[in-house]
Amino acid sequence: MSTSAEPRRPGLEIRSIDYVPLDERHGKLWHLGPLWFMSNAQIATLAVGLISITEGGNLLWSLLAIVAGTVIGTFFMAFHSAQGPQLGLPQMIQSRPQFGYLGALLVWLFAYVQYAGFNVFNTILAGQALHTTLHGGVKPWVVVVTAVALVVALVGYDVIHRAERILTYTFLIVFGIFTVGVLVNLHYPAGSFDLGAFRLTPFLAQFGVVAGYQISWAIYVSDYSRYLPPDVTVRKTFYWTYFGSALGGIWLMVLGTLLAAWAGQDFDTIRSIDAAGDTVFTGFGAVVLLFAALGLVSVTALNLYGGSLTLISAIDSFRRVRPTLAVRLVTLGLTAVLSLLGALAATSDFLRNFNDFLLLVLYLFIPWTAVNLTDYYVVRRGHYAIAEIFDPHGVYGRWGWQGITSYLAGFAAMVPFFSVGRLFVGPAAGAGRRRHLPVRRTARLGAAVLVADPVHRRGGRAAAGRGGGGRTGAGGARAPGAVTAARTARRLPRLTPASATAHGEGRSGGGAARGSRVGRGKGAGRRG
């Protein structure tokens, strides 16, 4: 990636995977709250809350599983968000220090499939909502939704943030009234709130899907925090992202569970929302669906934006890419076309199978988030040489075998516990269905994967020692805004008593005064 972007154009974002210089940093930290609230507060998220009810769980335990899964899953994605202001880079390009210049293609492929795949569901749901209210057919509306989302994604970072803030304020009014109607007007089956009606399988299924869904946001989050000034604290970045995403997710998933418990066998996402809204007053269901379609347009734009960045990262692995508006337009257009073709070709059987496939894709990102976060917060303590990330012969190498091996080992450890519908059921998951595998054994195995140190510490020291690890610039001059790991540790949310002091908020080249080049002087990059 060339670090020289074409001149900025008013209202249009030019930068893509390249480093955001300090003089272009802008925005307010609290903007992350509405962004991640509204990204989750859309009706595709609502469908995530159906799992336990459809598998025979009762309403109360379904709600508890949703809250527990959200609390845990959101924890990881919020820590990824805190990387953005410190590195000034989008999320997926940050995988190069762990997986290598070419090795990162492994996770980028999975990420790209996720972006395009979620948009298949998002645009179909939006098309159904608009057809129900305005008529005109589902497929024409799918095309319209994709086109509008493409324009939003092309204008870029600032308009996405602004749109999500406006939608958040409107959501609080429209869905606030809708939620009161659901709580007051709908009637639920007997035993819905019986604490004694606990069933293990539906509870774990709901918990796992919710946690996985929240973790899946990890591949997005730095994309929307990388323009913030590097002096924002990791703690506050974490909190605004965490509570925004968690509140939006819990709200919509709880609504999904309530609607599924009320409608029973007759549940259908669009029809049930319409019918429940009309219990407030006739026609209010249509209002809710129209607003829901706008929310789906916004999240479709997020997927197009992230897909474009991931595609540019992949191209840059083979041929240097100069950040231009034309590059963004081409990659956004390709991502939009692939998603649109999938949505237009989809059948009901395809959607059932593709849902299972997307669940498998989510499994692929659990070991990635463990590798990436451990490398950033524990091994390298936030000290990355930004220039080396864009150098195919740099200190991070072409293939990061420690990171790749750790990722594959973590993935292999999870395979026996996979349960992805008709695609694949692992032996332990199958045994659990037949013999009720103890929760404690499953939890221990899962924890063992997540806490394993995924990257050899030698890699952290080597990268920090060459090319500037965040404390110094060219010739050893101290980079603006650089801090020591010890000072930063006091500002980090505490993960565990043992690890809190090991975390660092190195500016990772944040002091590179124009572009992503960080000096390579002898004294550059020492980690205090």
N, C-alpha and C positions, 0 to 999 in steps of 0.2 A: 504493500500500500504506500503510494507516494504521500508525503505529508503536506504537499502544497495543493490546497484546494482552490477551485476557481473562486473569483470574488463573490461575496455574499450578495444575494438578491433579496430585496425587501419582501418579507412574508414567506419566503421559500427556504427550506432547509437544504443546504448543499452537502454538509458532512455526512459520512456514513459510518464506516468502521474505524476511521482515523481518530487520533487523539484530539480532544477539544481543548484548545489553548485557554489559558487563564483569562485573557481579555474577552473571550466569548462566553464565559460562564455567566449565568443569569438564572433568575427564578427564585421562588421562595420555597423553603422546605415544606411548609404545610400543604403546598399544592400536591404533594404525594398522597395525602390522605384522600381527597376527592377522586384522584385518578384511580387509585386501587380499590376504593369503595365502589365506584361505578363500573369498573372493569368486572367486578364480581357480581354486581347487582343487576344482572340481566337473566332472562328466562332460560338460557342454556344452563346456568348454574342451578336454577330451580329444579331441573331434572335430576341433578345429582342427589337430591334429598329423597328420591323415591325408593332407593335400593332396599332398605329394611322393611318398609311397608309391603312392597311387592313380594318379599320373601317370607312374610308371615310374622314380622315383628310388630309389637304394639307401638302406639304413637309416642308414649313417654320415653321409652328406651331408644326409639329412633331419634328423638330430639337430643337426648344425652349423647348419643354416638356422634351426631353432627357437631355438637359443641366440642367434644373431646377431639375429634379428628381435625377440626379447624384450628383449635388452639395449638396442636402439635405440628400440623402441616405448614401453617403460616409462618412458624418460627424460622424455618429454613429459607423460605423465599425472601423474608424480610432482611435476613443477613446478606443475601445476595444484593439486595437493593443498596445496602450501605457501601458496597464496593464501587458503585458508579461515580460518586463525586470524588473519591480518592484517586481512581485510576483515569477518569475522563474517557472511558472506553465503553462501548456497548457490551452486553453480557457475554455472548457466545465467543467473541474474539479472545476473551479472557481465558479460554480453555487451552490456548497454546502453551503457556508455561507448564501446565500439567501433562498435556498429551503430545506436545510437539507441533511444529509448523504444519506438518502433513497429518500427524496422528489425530489432530482435532477434527479432521473430516469425519471421523467415526461418529462423534456426538452431533456434529452439525447436520449430518444426514437425518438422524432421528428428530432433531429439532425442526428441520424443514418440513418433514412429514407431519409433525404435530401441528405446526402453523396452518398448513394447507388443509389438513384433516378437520381441525376444529372449525375452520371456515365453511366446510361443507355443511356441518350441522347448523352453524350460526345463520348462514344465508337461507337455508331451507326453513328454519323456524321463523325468520323474519318474513320470508315470502308467504308462509302460511298465515302469519298474523295479519299481514297487509291484505291478503286475499280474503280473509274472513271479514275484515272491516270495510275495505274499499273495493273488493272484488277485482277482476282482471286476470286471474290465473296466478298460480304459485310461481311458475318458471319466469314469466316476465318480471315479476317483482324481485326474484333472485338476481336477475341481471341488473336491475336498478340499484338494489342494495349494494352489490359488488362494485358498481361504478361509482356510487357516492363514497363508499369506503375508500376506494382507490384515490379519489381526489383528496380526501382528508389525510391519508397516509402520505401522499406526495407533498402536500404543503408541509407536513412533518410535525416535529416535536412540539412546537409552541401551540399550534392549533389543536393538536390532540389533547394537550393539557387543558386548554381553554374549554374545549367541547365537553370534556369530562366534568369540569367544575359546574358548568351550566346544567348538564344533565343530572348531576347530583342534587342540586337544589330543587329541580323539578321532580326528581324521583321521590324526595322526602315528602312532597305533597301528594302526588298521585298514588304511590305505593303505601304511604302512610294511611290514607283513607281506605285503600284496598285491604290492607292488613287488618285494620279494625273491623271491616266487614267480614273478613274470613273468620276472625276470632268470635265475633258476636252473632253472626247470622247462620253460620254453618253448624251442623250437628254431626258428631263423631260416634263411631260404634261403641257399644258397651265394652268396658275393659280397656279402653284406649289409654287411660292414665293409671293402670294397675301396676304398681311396682313389682308385684309378685309374678307378673307375666313375662319375665326376662327369658329371652332365647338367645343363646350364644352365637349361632351362625348368622342370623340377620344383623345382630349388633356389630360383630366383627366385620361383616361385609360392608355395612354402612360406614363404619369408622375408617376402614382401609380405603374405600373409594374417595371419601371426603379428604383424608390426609393426602392421598395421591393427587387429587385434583388441585389442592392448594400448593403442593410441591411443584406441580407442573408449571406454575407461574414463575418459577425460579429462572427459566430461560429468557424471561422478558425484562425483569425488573431494573437492571442497570441501564437498559436502553433509555429509561425515562427518568433517571437521576443523574446521568453523566454530565449534563450541562450545569448542574448546581455547583456553586463555589466549593473548593476543596476544604474550606474551613468549617463547613457544617459538621457537626459531630456524628460519629457512627451511631451513638445511642439514639439521638433524635431522628436520624434517618430511619433507623430500625423501627422506632415507635410509630412514626407517621405511616410507614408502609404496613406494619403489622396490624395496627388497629383499623386502618382503612379497609384492607383486604378482608380481615377477619369479620368485621361487622357486616360488610356487604355480602360475604359468603354465607354467614349464619342466617341473615335475614331471608335471603332467597331460598336457601336449602330448607329452612324451617317452613316457609310458605309451601314449598313442594311437598313436604311430608304431610302438612295439614290438608292440602288439596287431595293428595292421594288417599289419605285416611277417609276423607269425606266422600270422594267419588267412588272409591272401591274399584270394582272390575271395569267400570265405565270411564276410568280416568284417561284423559287425553290432554296433553299440555295446553294446547290452544283452546279447545272447547271448554275445558275445566276453568281456565282463567276467565274466559268470557262469561260463563254461567255464574261463577262466584262473584265477579264484578257486578253483574246485573242484580245481585241481591242487595247491593247498596242503593242503586236506583237504575231503572231501565236505561241501557245505553252506556253505563259506566264501564262495563266489560270491554266495549270497543275502545274507549279512551285508554284503558290500561294496555290493551294490545298495541295500539298505535304508539304509545310511549315505549313499550317493550321493543318494538321494531327499531326505534331510534337507538336504544341501548345496544341492540345487536349490531347496528351499523357501526357504532363506536368500537365495539370489541373486534369486529371484522377488520377495521382499520388498524388496530393494534397488531393483529395477526399478520396482515399484509406488511406492515412496517418491520416487524421482527423477522418475517420470512425474507424480506429484501436484504436486511443486514446479514442474515445467515448465508444467503446466496452470494452476496458480495464477498464475504469471508472465504467461502469455498473457492470462488474464482481467483481471489488474491493468493491462494495457496499455489496456484500454477502460473499466474501471470500478474505482475504488479498492477494494481488498480488505482487510478487517480480519482479522488473523490470529486464527482461532478453531479449536477442535476440529471444529466442524461443517463448516467449509470444507475441512479436511483429510479428513474422512470422505467428503464428497461427491466430491472429486476422486480420492481413492484408490479409491472404489467404482466410479467411471466408468472409470478406468484398468484395474481388475481385470476389469470386465465386457467391455471391448473385447478384452483379452488372452484371456479365457476363450472368447468367441465365436470368435475366430480359431483357438484350439486345438481346439475342438469341431468346427469346420467343416473342419479341415485334412484334405487327402488327400495321398497320397504325391507326386502330381504337383505339388500346391500347395506342398508343403514344398520340393521341388527348385527351383521358380521363386522362392519367397519367400526362399530362401537367397541366390539371386542378387540379389534386391532389397535384402536387408540388406547385402550386400557393397557395393552402390551407395551405401547410406546411410552406410557407414563412409567411403567416399571423400569424402562431403560434409563430414566433420569434420576432414580433414587441413588444408585451408586455414583452417578456424575455429581450430584449435589454434595455427596459426602466427600468425594475427592477434591472438588473445587473449594469448598468451604474450609476443609482441613488444611489444604495447601495455603490458602490465603490468610487465615486467622491464626493457625498454629505453627506451620512450618516456616513460611516466609514472613509472617507477621505483617502482611500488607506491602512488603518491599518488592516491587517489580521493576525491571528495566524496560520501560515502554518501547524504546527504539529496538530492543532485541526481539520483542514480540513480532515485529514486522521484518525481521531479518531471517531468511531461511537458513543461514549459516551461523546464526547467533547462539548464545549460551543455552537457549532452551532446546536447541536441536530440531531435527526434522521429525523424529519419533521420540516421544517421551515414554520410554518403556516402563518406568516405575508407575506413572499414572495410568497407562493403558492396562498394565497387568493388574493393578489394584482395582480398576474399574471392572475388568472381566471377572476377577475373583469375586467381587461383590455381587455382580450379576449372577454368576453361577451359583452362589450361595442362596440366592432368592428363587432360583428356578423350581426347586421342589415345592415351593409354596404358591406358585402361580395358579391363578384361577381366572382364565379369560374366556369364559363361555364355552363355545363349541370349538374354539381354536386350539386351546391347550389347557389341560389341568395337570399340575404337577403331582407327583406321587404322594407327597405329604399333604397337599390340599385334598387329594382324593381320599386319603386315609382319614383325614380330619372329618370329611363329610360322613364317612361310614362309622368312625370310631370316636368322634368328638375329641380330636387332638387337643391336649391341654393347652390353654392359653399361655401358661407360663413358659412352656418349651418354645413355642413360636416366638414369644417376645424376646427370649434370651438370644435366639438365633438371629433375629432381626437386629437387635442391639449390637451384637458382635460385628455385624457388617458395617453398621453406621459409625462405630467408634474406632475402627481400625485405622491406624496411621497410614494414609494412602500414598504418600510421596516421601521418598528417602530425603533425609534432612540435608544431605550433601548438595542436592539441587538448589535448595533455598540459599545456601551460602554462596554457591558459585554464581548464581544470578545476581545476588546482591553485591558481590565483589567486583562485578564487571558491568560496565554500562550504566551505572547509577542506580542504586537501589532505593532511591526516594529521599535520601537525606542530603545528597550533594549533587551539584550539576557539573558542568564541564570544568575541568581543572580543579575540582575539589571545592568550588564555591558553594555555599549552603543554598539549597533551593528554597524559594519563597514558600512559606507555609509548612515547611518540614517539621516533623515532630518526632520524638523518640518513642519507642514502643512502650517504655515504662509510663511515660506521661499519658499516652493514649489509653493504656489499660484501665486507668481510673475512670474513663468515660464510656467504656464498653458495658453493655448489658451483661450481667454475670451468667455464663453458661453453666459452669460447675465451679466449686470452690478451687479446684486444682488448676483449671484452665483459664481463669479470668485474667491472671497476670501474664499469660502467654500470648495474649492477643495484641496486635499492633495495628496502628492506623497510618502506616507509612504512606506518604503522599504519592509514591510510585511514579515519580516523574511529574507530579503536579507542579513542580517548579520549573519544568521545561518551558522557558518563556515564550516560545512561539512554535507550535507544532509538537510532535511527539519525540523529538530527539533529546535524549538525555546523555550527558557527557560520559566519556569513557576514561577519564583521568585516573591515575593510580589511586587516589584517595576517594574516588567517587563511589558512593553506595555503601559505605560501611554502616552496619546496623547498630549503633550504640549498645 
